[in-house]
Amino acid sequence: MRRFGQRIDVRAEAIEDYERLHAAPWPGVLEQIRRSNIRNYTIFRDGGDLFAYFEYGGEDFAADMAAMAADPETQRWWALTDAMQEPRPDREPGTWWKTLREIFHAD
């Protein structure tokens, strides 16, 4: 199981809409998350800072993320949520959220 922590900013004027969308996520988006071997997916907010945590249990992360990106319902969801976000300038090239380096874990 691989653990991921990620950060991105949410635009101040979009916070209410962003939280409203995530209070009732679309079933197809949730199903695609599961099909892409993501578990225990959580997003936290502190002001305009979003922090996401998830666990990946698959064998091919790149292929699972490509399958998620190809899913039409996920694409519609991302069209809404991406417009509400402001990516961090120090993220990896070609990514949307900044992935953080794990430095500690205890079960």
Secondary structure as UniProt FT lines:
FT   STRAND          2..10
FT   HELIX           12..14
FT   HELIX           15..23
FT   HELIX           27..35
FT   TURN            36..37
FT   STRAND          38..46
FT   TURN            47..48
FT   STRAND          49..56
FT   HELIX           61..70
FT   HELIX           72..82
FT   TURN            83..84
FT   STRAND          85..86
FT   TURN            89..90
FT   TURN            93..94
FT   STRAND          98..100
//
